[in-house]
């Protein structure tokens, strides 16, 4: 996920790591689940099937 505080946020020479990718593993999900996505973010879901 890449997430910013606002639509105007960007990396700069002064703040080169203001927006960085973050990985998160979620366990215990079933066939149906609900996920709330944060604003100003790009999220990639990689679902593993059985």
Order of alpha helices (4+ residues) and beta strands (2+ residues): beta-beta
